[in-house]
Amino acid sequence: MDHYNYKRNFKDLFGSTIRKVYYKNPTCGDVMTLFIELDQNQVRNAAFTGEGCSISMASASMMTELIKHKSVKELSCLRIAFEQLIRHGDITDGIDLGDCLSLRWVHQLKARHNCALNDLASFR
């Protein structure tokens, strides 16, 4: 709930090094734009804007914190591990998902998977 009530990185990012992905959850209407600033295959900064349920907003807040200063290769590994956590409740050995582990229980609620996966699942 802390990440929902006090969203981290809730802002727009601008510039030529910003990659922007828009996502709308067709199931419940969550809308979000994810901003990732890349510098030579390194995530320099990450942010998001949008509105939605507590799961989607908290998930985006946690993931933007987690991916900062990671390589694009690490980002891909984190995305896969996070998706496994949300869809199956599986924790991937050797991958630190930090606060995102608090969403492990979401795998029991299939209707909420898209809420939690709204951010990095759309960034491939």
Phi and psi in radians as a Rosetta constraint file:
Dihedral C 1 N 2 CA 2 C 2 CIRCULARHARMONIC -1.065 0.35
Dihedral N 2 CA 2 C 2 N 3 CIRCULARHARMONIC -0.735 0.35
Dihedral C 2 N 3 CA 3 C 3 CIRCULARHARMONIC -1.220 0.35
Dihedral N 3 CA 3 C 3 N 4 CIRCULARHARMONIC -0.458 0.35
Dihedral C 3 N 4 CA 4 C 4 CIRCULARHARMONIC -1.332 0.35
Dihedral N 4 CA 4 C 4 N 5 CIRCULARHARMONIC -0.809 0.35
Dihedral C 4 N 5 CA 5 C 5 CIRCULARHARMONIC -1.269 0.35
Dihedral N 5 CA 5 C 5 N 6 CIRCULARHARMONIC -0.544 0.35
Dihedral C 5 N 6 CA 6 C 6 CIRCULARHARMONIC -2.265 0.35
Dihedral N 6 CA 6 C 6 N 7 CIRCULARHARMONIC 1.258 0.35
Dihedral C 6 N 7 CA 7 C 7 CIRCULARHARMONIC -1.031 0.35
Dihedral N 7 CA 7 C 7 N 8 CIRCULARHARMONIC 2.278 0.35
Dihedral C 7 N 8 CA 8 C 8 CIRCULARHARMONIC -1.566 0.35
Dihedral N 8 CA 8 C 8 N 9 CIRCULARHARMONIC 2.534 0.35
Dihedral C 8 N 9 CA 9 C 9 CIRCULARHARMONIC 1.067 0.35
Dihedral N 9 CA 9 C 9 N 10 CIRCULARHARMONIC 0.541 0.35
Dihedral C 9 N 10 CA 10 C 10 CIRCULARHARMONIC -1.547 0.35
Dihedral N 10 CA 10 C 10 N 11 CIRCULARHARMONIC 1.520 0.35
Dihedral C 10 N 11 CA 11 C 11 CIRCULARHARMONIC -2.948 0.35
Dihedral N 11 CA 11 C 11 N 12 CIRCULARHARMONIC 2.878 0.35
Dihedral C 11 N 12 CA 12 C 12 CIRCULARHARMONIC -1.445 0.35
Dihedral N 12 CA 12 C 12 N 13 CIRCULARHARMONIC 2.612 0.35
Dihedral C 12 N 13 CA 13 C 13 CIRCULARHARMONIC -2.082 0.35
Dihedral N 13 CA 13 C 13 N 14 CIRCULARHARMONIC 2.501 0.35
Dihedral C 13 N 14 CA 14 C 14 CIRCULARHARMONIC -2.248 0.35
Dihedral N 14 CA 14 C 14 N 15 CIRCULARHARMONIC 2.662 0.35
Dihedral C 14 N 15 CA 15 C 15 CIRCULARHARMONIC 2.355 0.35
Dihedral N 15 CA 15 C 15 N 16 CIRCULARHARMONIC 2.955 0.35
Dihedral C 15 N 16 CA 16 C 16 CIRCULARHARMONIC -1.283 0.35
Dihedral N 16 CA 16 C 16 N 17 CIRCULARHARMONIC -0.275 0.35
Dihedral C 16 N 17 CA 17 C 17 CIRCULARHARMONIC -1.713 0.35
Dihedral N 17 CA 17 C 17 N 18 CIRCULARHARMONIC 0.136 0.35
Dihedral C 17 N 18 CA 18 C 18 CIRCULARHARMONIC -1.606 0.35
Dihedral N 18 CA 18 C 18 N 19 CIRCULARHARMONIC 2.250 0.35
Dihedral C 18 N 19 CA 19 C 19 CIRCULARHARMONIC -1.826 0.35
Dihedral N 19 CA 19 C 19 N 20 CIRCULARHARMONIC 2.289 0.35
Dihedral C 19 N 20 CA 20 C 20 CIRCULARHARMONIC -2.123 0.35
Dihedral N 20 CA 20 C 20 N 21 CIRCULARHARMONIC 2.320 0.35
Dihedral C 20 N 21 CA 21 C 21 CIRCULARHARMONIC -2.234 0.35
Dihedral N 21 CA 21 C 21 N 22 CIRCULARHARMONIC 2.218 0.35
Dihedral C 21 N 22 CA 22 C 22 CIRCULARHARMONIC -1.725 0.35
Dihedral N 22 CA 22 C 22 N 23 CIRCULARHARMONIC 2.425 0.35
Dihedral C 22 N 23 CA 23 C 23 CIRCULARHARMONIC -2.394 0.35
Dihedral N 23 CA 23 C 23 N 24 CIRCULARHARMONIC 2.374 0.35
Dihedral C 23 N 24 CA 24 C 24 CIRCULARHARMONIC -2.260 0.35
Dihedral N 24 CA 24 C 24 N 25 CIRCULARHARMONIC 2.165 0.35
Dihedral C 24 N 25 CA 25 C 25 CIRCULARHARMONIC -1.358 0.35
Dihedral N 25 CA 25 C 25 N 26 CIRCULARHARMONIC 1.959 0.35
Dihedral C 25 N 26 CA 26 C 26 CIRCULARHARMONIC -1.182 0.35
Dihedral N 26 CA 26 C 26 N 27 CIRCULARHARMONIC -0.341 0.35
Dihedral C 26 N 27 CA 27 C 27 CIRCULARHARMONIC -1.340 0.35
Dihedral N 27 CA 27 C 27 N 28 CIRCULARHARMONIC -0.819 0.35
Dihedral C 27 N 28 CA 28 C 28 CIRCULARHARMONIC -2.175 0.35
Dihedral N 28 CA 28 C 28 N 29 CIRCULARHARMONIC -0.119 0.35
Dihedral C 28 N 29 CA 29 C 29 CIRCULARHARMONIC 1.617 0.35
Dihedral N 29 CA 29 C 29 N 30 CIRCULARHARMONIC 0.083 0.35
Dihedral C 29 N 30 CA 30 C 30 CIRCULARHARMONIC -0.981 0.35
Dihedral N 30 CA 30 C 30 N 31 CIRCULARHARMONIC 2.413 0.35
Dihedral C 30 N 31 CA 31 C 31 CIRCULARHARMONIC -2.244 0.35
Dihedral N 31 CA 31 C 31 N 32 CIRCULARHARMONIC 2.470 0.35
Dihedral C 31 N 32 CA 32 C 32 CIRCULARHARMONIC -2.742 0.35
Dihedral N 32 CA 32 C 32 N 33 CIRCULARHARMONIC 2.563 0.35
Dihedral C 32 N 33 CA 33 C 33 CIRCULARHARMONIC -2.114 0.35
Dihedral N 33 CA 33 C 33 N 34 CIRCULARHARMONIC 2.203 0.35
Dihedral C 33 N 34 CA 34 C 34 CIRCULARHARMONIC -1.792 0.35
Dihedral N 34 CA 34 C 34 N 35 CIRCULARHARMONIC 2.314 0.35
Dihedral C 34 N 35 CA 35 C 35 CIRCULARHARMONIC -2.025 0.35
Dihedral N 35 CA 35 C 35 N 36 CIRCULARHARMONIC 2.247 0.35
Dihedral C 35 N 36 CA 36 C 36 CIRCULARHARMONIC -2.254 0.35
Dihedral N 36 CA 36 C 36 N 37 CIRCULARHARMONIC 2.189 0.35
Dihedral C 36 N 37 CA 37 C 37 CIRCULARHARMONIC -1.689 0.35
Dihedral N 37 CA 37 C 37 N 38 CIRCULARHARMONIC 2.055 0.35
Dihedral C 37 N 38 CA 38 C 38 CIRCULARHARMONIC -1.824 0.35
Dihedral N 38 CA 38 C 38 N 39 CIRCULARHARMONIC 2.471 0.35
Dihedral C 38 N 39 CA 39 C 39 CIRCULARHARMONIC -2.406 0.35
Dihedral N 39 CA 39 C 39 N 40 CIRCULARHARMONIC 1.795 0.35
Dihedral C 39 N 40 CA 40 C 40 CIRCULARHARMONIC 0.896 0.35
Dihedral N 40 CA 40 C 40 N 41 CIRCULARHARMONIC 1.017 0.35
Dihedral C 40 N 41 CA 41 C 41 CIRCULARHARMONIC 1.090 0.35
Dihedral N 41 CA 41 C 41 N 42 CIRCULARHARMONIC 0.425 0.35
Dihedral C 41 N 42 CA 42 C 42 CIRCULARHARMONIC -2.185 0.35
Dihedral N 42 CA 42 C 42 N 43 CIRCULARHARMONIC 2.358 0.35
Dihedral C 42 N 43 CA 43 C 43 CIRCULARHARMONIC -1.381 0.35
Dihedral N 43 CA 43 C 43 N 44 CIRCULARHARMONIC 1.917 0.35
Dihedral C 43 N 44 CA 44 C 44 CIRCULARHARMONIC -1.441 0.35
Dihedral N 44 CA 44 C 44 N 45 CIRCULARHARMONIC -0.703 0.35
Dihedral C 44 N 45 CA 45 C 45 CIRCULARHARMONIC -2.636 0.35
Dihedral N 45 CA 45 C 45 N 46 CIRCULARHARMONIC 2.721 0.35
Dihedral C 45 N 46 CA 46 C 46 CIRCULARHARMONIC -2.551 0.35
Dihedral N 46 CA 46 C 46 N 47 CIRCULARHARMONIC 2.521 0.35
Dihedral C 46 N 47 CA 47 C 47 CIRCULARHARMONIC -2.728 0.35
Dihedral N 47 CA 47 C 47 N 48 CIRCULARHARMONIC 3.009 0.35
Dihedral C 47 N 48 CA 48 C 48 CIRCULARHARMONIC -2.671 0.35
Dihedral N 48 CA 48 C 48 N 49 CIRCULARHARMONIC 2.776 0.35
Dihedral C 48 N 49 CA 49 C 49 CIRCULARHARMONIC -2.375 0.35
Dihedral N 49 CA 49 C 49 N 50 CIRCULARHARMONIC 2.832 0.35
Dihedral C 49 N 50 CA 50 C 50 CIRCULARHARMONIC 2.476 0.35
Dihedral N 50 CA 50 C 50 N 51 CIRCULARHARMONIC -2.980 0.35
Dihedral C 50 N 51 CA 51 C 51 CIRCULARHARMONIC -2.598 0.35
Dihedral N 51 CA 51 C 51 N 52 CIRCULARHARMONIC 2.600 0.35
Dihedral C 51 N 52 CA 52 C 52 CIRCULARHARMONIC 3.052 0.35
Dihedral N 52 CA 52 C 52 N 53 CIRCULARHARMONIC -2.906 0.35
Dihedral C 52 N 53 CA 53 C 53 CIRCULARHARMONIC -1.227 0.35
Dihedral N 53 CA 53 C 53 N 54 CIRCULARHARMONIC 2.982 0.35
Dihedral C 53 N 54 CA 54 C 54 CIRCULARHARMONIC -1.078 0.35
Dihedral N 54 CA 54 C 54 N 55 CIRCULARHARMONIC -0.625 0.35
Dihedral C 54 N 55 CA 55 C 55 CIRCULARHARMONIC -1.148 0.35
Dihedral N 55 CA 55 C 55 N 56 CIRCULARHARMONIC -0.816 0.35
Dihedral C 55 N 56 CA 56 C 56 CIRCULARHARMONIC -1.161 0.35
Dihedral N 56 CA 56 C 56 N 57 CIRCULARHARMONIC -0.719 0.35
Dihedral C 56 N 57 CA 57 C 57 CIRCULARHARMONIC -1.226 0.35
Dihedral N 57 CA 57 C 57 N 58 CIRCULARHARMONIC -0.746 0.35
Dihedral C 57 N 58 CA 58 C 58 CIRCULARHARMONIC -1.142 0.35
Dihedral N 58 CA 58 C 58 N 59 CIRCULARHARMONIC -0.719 0.35
Dihedral C 58 N 59 CA 59 C 59 CIRCULARHARMONIC -1.049 0.35
Dihedral N 59 CA 59 C 59 N 60 CIRCULARHARMONIC -0.806 0.35
Dihedral C 59 N 60 CA 60 C 60 CIRCULARHARMONIC -1.110 0.35
Dihedral N 60 CA 60 C 60 N 61 CIRCULARHARMONIC -0.719 0.35
Dihedral C 60 N 61 CA 61 C 61 CIRCULARHARMONIC -1.072 0.35
Dihedral N 61 CA 61 C 61 N 62 CIRCULARHARMONIC -0.818 0.35
Dihedral C 61 N 62 CA 62 C 62 CIRCULARHARMONIC -1.119 0.35
Dihedral N 62 CA 62 C 62 N 63 CIRCULARHARMONIC -0.775 0.35
Dihedral C 62 N 63 CA 63 C 63 CIRCULARHARMONIC -1.207 0.35
Dihedral N 63 CA 63 C 63 N 64 CIRCULARHARMONIC -0.653 0.35
Dihedral C 63 N 64 CA 64 C 64 CIRCULARHARMONIC -1.139 0.35
Dihedral N 64 CA 64 C 64 N 65 CIRCULARHARMONIC -0.586 0.35
Dihedral C 64 N 65 CA 65 C 65 CIRCULARHARMONIC -1.180 0.35
Dihedral N 65 CA 65 C 65 N 66 CIRCULARHARMONIC -0.733 0.35
Dihedral C 65 N 66 CA 66 C 66 CIRCULARHARMONIC -1.176 0.35
Dihedral N 66 CA 66 C 66 N 67 CIRCULARHARMONIC -0.646 0.35
Dihedral C 66 N 67 CA 67 C 67 CIRCULARHARMONIC -1.532 0.35
Dihedral N 67 CA 67 C 67 N 68 CIRCULARHARMONIC -0.183 0.35
Dihedral C 67 N 68 CA 68 C 68 CIRCULARHARMONIC -1.038 0.35
Dihedral N 68 CA 68 C 68 N 69 CIRCULARHARMONIC 2.383 0.35
Dihedral C 68 N 69 CA 69 C 69 CIRCULARHARMONIC 1.184 0.35
Dihedral N 69 CA 69 C 69 N 70 CIRCULARHARMONIC 0.376 0.35
Dihedral C 69 N 70 CA 70 C 70 CIRCULARHARMONIC -1.801 0.35
Dihedral N 70 CA 70 C 70 N 71 CIRCULARHARMONIC 2.683 0.35
Dihedral C 70 N 71 CA 71 C 71 CIRCULARHARMONIC -1.343 0.35
Dihedral N 71 CA 71 C 71 N 72 CIRCULARHARMONIC 2.829 0.35
Dihedral C 71 N 72 CA 72 C 72 CIRCULARHARMONIC -1.052 0.35
Dihedral N 72 CA 72 C 72 N 73 CIRCULARHARMONIC -0.621 0.35
Dihedral C 72 N 73 CA 73 C 73 CIRCULARHARMONIC -1.124 0.35
Dihedral N 73 CA 73 C 73 N 74 CIRCULARHARMONIC -0.777 0.35
Dihedral C 73 N 74 CA 74 C 74 CIRCULARHARMONIC -1.096 0.35
Dihedral N 74 CA 74 C 74 N 75 CIRCULARHARMONIC -0.672 0.35
Dihedral C 74 N 75 CA 75 C 75 CIRCULARHARMONIC -1.026 0.35
Dihedral N 75 CA 75 C 75 N 76 CIRCULARHARMONIC -0.752 0.35
Dihedral C 75 N 76 CA 76 C 76 CIRCULARHARMONIC -1.090 0.35
Dihedral N 76 CA 76 C 76 N 77 CIRCULARHARMONIC -0.760 0.35
Dihedral C 76 N 77 CA 77 C 77 CIRCULARHARMONIC -1.123 0.35
Dihedral N 77 CA 77 C 77 N 78 CIRCULARHARMONIC -0.716 0.35
Dihedral C 77 N 78 CA 78 C 78 CIRCULARHARMONIC -1.124 0.35
Dihedral N 78 CA 78 C 78 N 79 CIRCULARHARMONIC -0.716 0.35
Dihedral C 78 N 79 CA 79 C 79 CIRCULARHARMONIC -1.074 0.35
Dihedral N 79 CA 79 C 79 N 80 CIRCULARHARMONIC -0.790 0.35
Dihedral C 79 N 80 CA 80 C 80 CIRCULARHARMONIC -1.129 0.35
Dihedral N 80 CA 80 C 80 N 81 CIRCULARHARMONIC -0.781 0.35
Dihedral C 80 N 81 CA 81 C 81 CIRCULARHARMONIC -1.116 0.35
Dihedral N 81 CA 81 C 81 N 82 CIRCULARHARMONIC -0.696 0.35
Dihedral C 81 N 82 CA 82 C 82 CIRCULARHARMONIC -1.151 0.35
Dihedral N 82 CA 82 C 82 N 83 CIRCULARHARMONIC -0.722 0.35
Dihedral C 82 N 83 CA 83 C 83 CIRCULARHARMONIC -1.104 0.35
Dihedral N 83 CA 83 C 83 N 84 CIRCULARHARMONIC -0.689 0.35
Dihedral C 83 N 84 CA 84 C 84 CIRCULARHARMONIC -1.114 0.35
Dihedral N 84 CA 84 C 84 N 85 CIRCULARHARMONIC -0.678 0.35
Dihedral C 84 N 85 CA 85 C 85 CIRCULARHARMONIC -1.096 0.35
Dihedral N 85 CA 85 C 85 N 86 CIRCULARHARMONIC -0.832 0.35
Dihedral C 85 N 86 CA 86 C 86 CIRCULARHARMONIC -1.265 0.35
Dihedral N 86 CA 86 C 86 N 87 CIRCULARHARMONIC -0.758 0.35
Dihedral C 86 N 87 CA 87 C 87 CIRCULARHARMONIC -1.359 0.35
Dihedral N 87 CA 87 C 87 N 88 CIRCULARHARMONIC -0.558 0.35
Dihedral C 87 N 88 CA 88 C 88 CIRCULARHARMONIC -2.240 0.35
Dihedral N 88 CA 88 C 88 N 89 CIRCULARHARMONIC -0.162 0.35
Dihedral C 88 N 89 CA 89 C 89 CIRCULARHARMONIC 1.356 0.35
Dihedral N 89 CA 89 C 89 N 90 CIRCULARHARMONIC 0.222 0.35
Dihedral C 89 N 90 CA 90 C 90 CIRCULARHARMONIC -1.479 0.35
Dihedral N 90 CA 90 C 90 N 91 CIRCULARHARMONIC 2.395 0.35
Dihedral C 90 N 91 CA 91 C 91 CIRCULARHARMONIC -1.805 0.35
Dihedral N 91 CA 91 C 91 N 92 CIRCULARHARMONIC 2.145 0.35
Dihedral C 91 N 92 CA 92 C 92 CIRCULARHARMONIC -1.432 0.35
Dihedral N 92 CA 92 C 92 N 93 CIRCULARHARMONIC 2.166 0.35
Dihedral C 92 N 93 CA 93 C 93 CIRCULARHARMONIC -1.040 0.35
Dihedral N 93 CA 93 C 93 N 94 CIRCULARHARMONIC 2.404 0.35
Dihedral C 93 N 94 CA 94 C 94 CIRCULARHARMONIC 1.435 0.35
Dihedral N 94 CA 94 C 94 N 95 CIRCULARHARMONIC -0.015 0.35
Dihedral C 94 N 95 CA 95 C 95 CIRCULARHARMONIC -2.022 0.35
Dihedral N 95 CA 95 C 95 N 96 CIRCULARHARMONIC 2.084 0.35
Dihedral C 95 N 96 CA 96 C 96 CIRCULARHARMONIC -1.619 0.35
Dihedral N 96 CA 96 C 96 N 97 CIRCULARHARMONIC 1.889 0.35
Dihedral C 96 N 97 CA 97 C 97 CIRCULARHARMONIC -1.599 0.35
Dihedral N 97 CA 97 C 97 N 98 CIRCULARHARMONIC 0.046 0.35
Dihedral C 97 N 98 CA 98 C 98 CIRCULARHARMONIC 0.931 0.35
Dihedral N 98 CA 98 C 98 N 99 CIRCULARHARMONIC -2.329 0.35
Dihedral C 98 N 99 CA 99 C 99 CIRCULARHARMONIC -1.066 0.35
Dihedral N 99 CA 99 C 99 N 100 CIRCULARHARMONIC -0.381 0.35
Dihedral C 99 N 100 CA 100 C 100 CIRCULARHARMONIC -1.046 0.35
Dihedral N 100 CA 100 C 100 N 101 CIRCULARHARMONIC -0.399 0.35
Dihedral C 100 N 101 CA 101 C 101 CIRCULARHARMONIC -1.062 0.35
Dihedral N 101 CA 101 C 101 N 102 CIRCULARHARMONIC -0.384 0.35
Dihedral C 101 N 102 CA 102 C 102 CIRCULARHARMONIC -1.177 0.35
Dihedral N 102 CA 102 C 102 N 103 CIRCULARHARMONIC -0.224 0.35
Dihedral C 102 N 103 CA 103 C 103 CIRCULARHARMONIC -1.631 0.35
Dihedral N 103 CA 103 C 103 N 104 CIRCULARHARMONIC 0.153 0.35
Dihedral C 103 N 104 CA 104 C 104 CIRCULARHARMONIC -0.977 0.35
Dihedral N 104 CA 104 C 104 N 105 CIRCULARHARMONIC -0.633 0.35
Dihedral C 104 N 105 CA 105 C 105 CIRCULARHARMONIC -1.156 0.35
Dihedral N 105 CA 105 C 105 N 106 CIRCULARHARMONIC -0.290 0.35
Dihedral C 105 N 106 CA 106 C 106 CIRCULARHARMONIC -1.079 0.35
Dihedral N 106 CA 106 C 106 N 107 CIRCULARHARMONIC -0.438 0.35
Dihedral C 106 N 107 CA 107 C 107 CIRCULARHARMONIC -1.040 0.35
Dihedral N 107 CA 107 C 107 N 108 CIRCULARHARMONIC -0.401 0.35
Dihedral C 107 N 108 CA 108 C 108 CIRCULARHARMONIC -1.322 0.35
Dihedral N 108 CA 108 C 108 N 109 CIRCULARHARMONIC -0.252 0.35
Dihedral C 108 N 109 CA 109 C 109 CIRCULARHARMONIC -2.023 0.35
Dihedral N 109 CA 109 C 109 N 110 CIRCULARHARMONIC 1.443 0.35
Dihedral C 109 N 110 CA 110 C 110 CIRCULARHARMONIC -0.947 0.35
Dihedral N 110 CA 110 C 110 N 111 CIRCULARHARMONIC -0.615 0.35
Dihedral C 110 N 111 CA 111 C 111 CIRCULARHARMONIC -1.140 0.35
Dihedral N 111 CA 111 C 111 N 112 CIRCULARHARMONIC -0.295 0.35
Dihedral C 111 N 112 CA 112 C 112 CIRCULARHARMONIC -1.790 0.35
Dihedral N 112 CA 112 C 112 N 113 CIRCULARHARMONIC -0.021 0.35
Dihedral C 112 N 113 CA 113 C 113 CIRCULARHARMONIC -0.979 0.35
Dihedral N 113 CA 113 C 113 N 114 CIRCULARHARMONIC -0.827 0.35
Dihedral C 113 N 114 CA 114 C 114 CIRCULARHARMONIC -1.098 0.35
Dihedral N 114 CA 114 C 114 N 115 CIRCULARHARMONIC -0.514 0.35
Dihedral C 114 N 115 CA 115 C 115 CIRCULARHARMONIC -1.096 0.35
Dihedral N 115 CA 115 C 115 N 116 CIRCULARHARMONIC -0.782 0.35
Dihedral C 115 N 116 CA 116 C 116 CIRCULARHARMONIC -1.355 0.35
Dihedral N 116 CA 116 C 116 N 117 CIRCULARHARMONIC -0.513 0.35
Dihedral C 116 N 117 CA 117 C 117 CIRCULARHARMONIC -1.621 0.35
Dihedral N 117 CA 117 C 117 N 118 CIRCULARHARMONIC 0.155 0.35
Dihedral C 117 N 118 CA 118 C 118 CIRCULARHARMONIC -1.031 0.35
Dihedral N 118 CA 118 C 118 N 119 CIRCULARHARMONIC -0.500 0.35
Dihedral C 118 N 119 CA 119 C 119 CIRCULARHARMONIC -1.607 0.35
Dihedral N 119 CA 119 C 119 N 120 CIRCULARHARMONIC -1.318 0.35
Dihedral C 119 N 120 CA 120 C 120 CIRCULARHARMONIC -1.279 0.35
Dihedral N 120 CA 120 C 120 N 121 CIRCULARHARMONIC -0.432 0.35
Dihedral C 120 N 121 CA 121 C 121 CIRCULARHARMONIC -1.093 0.35
Dihedral N 121 CA 121 C 121 N 122 CIRCULARHARMONIC -0.529 0.35
Dihedral C 121 N 122 CA 122 C 122 CIRCULARHARMONIC -1.479 0.35
Dihedral N 122 CA 122 C 122 N 123 CIRCULARHARMONIC -0.181 0.35
Dihedral C 122 N 123 CA 123 C 123 CIRCULARHARMONIC -1.808 0.35
Dihedral N 123 CA 123 C 123 N 124 CIRCULARHARMONIC 1.700 0.35
